[in-house]
Amino acid sequence: RAARVGIEVDESAIVVSEPVAAVCEMLGLDPLYVANEGRFVAFVPWRDAERAVAALRQVPVSSGAVLAGRVLESPAGVVVLRSAYGSRRVLDLLSGEQLPRIC
């Protein structure tokens, strides 16, 4: 919001491990709203994005790095999730605590 930009996230690029996906499905949870650890998000200039991902993939701990989204001029202050089918939905900020923790 402070930067007055929008963010579009590609849902198909988000990696969710099988165990986490299974637990979320059983409990009716959206994995994007479950607290987790071990994730890293970097915002880099678009012209450097592929190079940044390639560099991260050279390190074992980040070998699964992906380009998962992009910063847009609008809609300002909004994060939008783009599905594999091309539909879009707003990813709202969490309200309250990030529970439960599935690590």
C-alpha positions as CSV (number, residue, x, y, z in Angstrom):
1,R,0.0,0.0,0.0
2,A,2.7,2.4,0.9
3,A,4.4,2.0,-2.4
4,R,1.1,2.6,-4.2
5,V,1.6,-0.4,-6.5
6,G,-0.4,-3.6,-7.1
7,I,0.9,-7.1,-7.1
8,E,-0.3,-10.0,-9.3
9,V,0.6,-13.5,-8.1
10,D,0.5,-16.5,-10.4
11,E,-1.3,-19.3,-8.4
12,S,0.2,-22.1,-10.5
13,A,3.7,-20.9,-9.6
14,I,3.2,-21.2,-5.8
15,V,4.7,-24.5,-4.6
16,V,2.7,-26.2,-1.8
17,S,4.1,-29.4,-0.5
18,E,1.9,-32.5,-0.7
19,P,1.6,-32.9,3.1
20,V,0.6,-29.3,3.6
21,A,-1.9,-29.5,0.7
22,A,-3.5,-32.6,2.1
23,V,-3.9,-31.2,5.6
24,C,-5.3,-27.9,4.2
25,E,-7.8,-29.9,2.1
26,M,-8.9,-32.0,5.1
27,L,-9.3,-29.0,7.3
28,G,-10.8,-26.7,4.6
29,L,-7.9,-24.2,4.9
30,D,-6.4,-22.1,2.1
31,P,-2.6,-22.7,2.2
32,L,-2.0,-19.1,1.4
33,Y,-3.5,-18.1,4.7
34,V,-1.7,-20.7,6.9
35,A,1.4,-19.6,8.8
36,N,4.5,-21.2,7.4
37,E,8.2,-21.1,7.7
38,G,11.1,-21.5,5.2
39,R,9.8,-19.2,2.5
40,F,11.6,-16.3,0.9
41,V,10.1,-13.6,-1.3
42,A,12.3,-11.1,-3.1
43,F,11.2,-8.1,-5.1
44,V,13.7,-7.3,-7.9
45,P,13.4,-5.1,-11.0
46,W,11.6,-7.0,-13.7
47,R,14.6,-6.9,-16.0
48,D,16.6,-8.8,-13.4
49,A,13.9,-11.3,-12.4
50,E,15.0,-14.3,-14.5
51,R,18.7,-13.7,-13.5
52,A,17.7,-13.6,-9.8
53,V,15.8,-16.8,-10.1
54,A,18.6,-18.5,-11.9
55,A,21.1,-17.4,-9.2
56,L,18.8,-18.7,-6.4
57,R,18.5,-22.0,-8.2
58,Q,22.3,-22.4,-7.9
59,V,22.0,-22.7,-4.2
60,P,20.7,-26.0,-2.8
61,V,18.4,-24.4,-0.2
62,S,16.7,-22.3,-2.9
63,S,16.9,-24.7,-5.9
64,G,13.1,-24.6,-6.3
65,A,13.0,-20.9,-6.7
66,V,10.3,-19.6,-9.1
67,L,9.1,-16.4,-10.6
68,A,5.7,-16.2,-8.9
69,G,4.4,-12.7,-9.7
70,R,4.9,-9.2,-10.7
71,V,4.5,-5.6,-9.5
72,L,1.9,-3.5,-11.4
73,E,1.0,0.1,-11.3
74,S,-2.6,-0.7,-10.7
75,P,-4.7,-1.6,-8.8
76,A,-2.6,0.2,-6.3
77,G,-2.5,-1.4,-2.8
78,V,-4.1,-4.6,-4.0
79,V,-2.6,-8.1,-4.3
80,V,-4.4,-10.2,-6.9
81,L,-4.1,-14.0,-7.4
82,R,-4.3,-15.2,-11.0
83,S,-5.6,-18.7,-11.3
84,A,-4.5,-21.2,-14.0
85,Y,-7.8,-20.5,-15.7
86,G,-7.1,-16.8,-15.9
87,S,-9.6,-15.7,-13.3
88,R,-8.5,-13.3,-10.6
89,R,-9.3,-12.8,-6.9
90,V,-8.1,-10.4,-4.3
91,L,-5.7,-11.8,-1.6
92,D,-6.8,-9.9,1.5
93,L,-4.5,-9.3,4.4
94,L,-4.9,-11.7,7.3
95,S,-7.0,-10.6,10.1
96,G,-5.8,-11.7,13.6
97,E,-3.3,-14.4,14.2
98,Q,-1.8,-16.8,11.6
99,L,-3.2,-20.0,12.9
100,P,-2.8,-22.9,12.6
101,R,0.9,-23.4,11.9
102,I,1.6,-26.2,9.5
103,C,5.4,-26.6,9.1
